[in-house]
């Protein structure tokens, strides 16, 4: 039997059921999905809104802070600019102060040098004053010892002691023991102590002491004794300051221990004077007679007046040029030509001549 052929219809009931079920499932899923998405969206929107509000607040706060910071920055910049100007002013002032300080320091150094120089000058002057005071006291002390109670013994003599280099030459021959030949011979036979106490010799020593007391304080001196030879009382032929009390005392002590002896010669005196360096500019010659010999001993035991005069003239030929000779003559018996010869020597050389009385000095 032949079968009846069925037609296939895709829209049959089973298909529709399946489709309906599937559509329903899709709708259900859609509904479920949309609801969840909306909830999530609302939550997200709330979070975003909160975040936005927070950001807006932060922006507002930041803008306010930015304005404050800008104001602060402007103020800082203004302060920095002011500080820079003040710094420049301070630097300029510092430079000026440094320049002023350098100038003050230089002036201070200059003043300090001036002060030191003045202090040195003051100390030098003070030393000079003390030295002069000491010298004056020393000089006064010596004068008080030498001329106490007798006043100023320079009156009417014309004999003023001066010069930078003063030489005192004392005749220490036997004739200085007394004023007469007989007394000289008698005293030569006495003891040494009696000879040293001879009045004429004591006067001669006092004359030397008086002369040393009159030497200017800024001068130099030397003391020489002579007979047939000549020697200085102080060591070597050096000059000694008038303020050297030790040297003076030593010279006077040696003079006090010297006894007159021998003959008289001016030749050694002239040789010694010419050997002094520098040469004296004032010589004080204490003597009593013309020389009894020249540069060598006489042949005989006696010497007449004419020969003694020739010895004198020979010696004066060796006079140092430009040196004044001041003569202090203690006249000796039997030598009448001595006074005129020594007066002529003093006059020719520009010195003074003195024949003192027995109480001088």
Steps between C-alpha positions, in 0.01 A plus 500: 500500500629817422596731785379845519801741492502756781611858449762638750398832661763679693241694692348202659392495858815341627708757334296779635523354843867478475523850369272631768697334766820633357356849462374489852834390623664784312254751638552364849873520457468848360286609786739351746799646323350850465406515863850406609655748258275782625592427857864492411461820300331675788776391737763605252325833450486562873870416537590715203288785633667475835837487328406797284382697800821408678700607199297821473571570866863420454505721191339786692735445790794467262400820320477680832834348604641592160387858547651500847818342366513755218456779752760337721728459197454862405569603856803272510622639169449851633687411818774336294526811286506716811755267660713519184489878507582495870780250432641721225475798732666299776773387262558858389500610863735211581737612223487855632558377851790285379646799319446711812649220711802475272542875517458497877741207527755678282452815704524294819823339381634841404398641837642195674827552317487866596423402859785247500731756347390758756533242776848414379584869479357552849702207634810632327438847635429354842823301488683814394336698779586232754850483362537876514353508849739229609785680333396828658478337841831329436655827386353683796625228728851524360501879520373493857789277595758702309406861563272487806501831687710676236232612254537511124872504439470587127462868575751732328708209369362486145553126524175334397520128436333392177527287187387158384838338578679648798856397590650586840880465501678522836873547549610221737871583504695542825473880483129466587602408855569863598554856375876529566786284384627448854162379624460274196834334578405466864160343424651257248679339792184465709273196519245432233215599734664836577558566131135433421404751773709781349279814488590586141419147381174500695405829329579344164277201575218727622534698178449182299195414710362851455546481123324162477209645697467779242503273194159527322277201550480429128881502461767232514819519701841345551765572765871480423805525727845564363864557599764364259222280361121527474220261583122516540354411837206317341563178303623544141447835331122483478277792590257458788163674548499768767211309660710185549545530874679168526764604245544838668535348845752252364706777337495717813596201715800431276593868512480497880745210500747673267822651635679775301840394373750554221550788260260683269455453126221627272598278208314191631196717571483625141552147365222364721260781401569445130427130553155553652201423276308715476736775598406715799334832435617641835820425695553611860872490579593518869873569525754699702803559276662468162609146400834374623554270203386443145432172324813351663672549840751788527872426505578695815346505845380861472309690231515879460205723421583546131512122444172451679347767278626316192347175630172686536515641147587161353198346671262774387596429138302179537185671625182345354329749272187671629525371858485769773750461784379637834793547735479481879848595620628443854816718477830340594797683651785556258293483177400859414446429130231238563217747556560688173547178301180336619301823469617516138397135447150566636464817292618340174269195533195697615504372856509665841792559734469483878757536775276432803550605859599248763137454619369409154306296433 
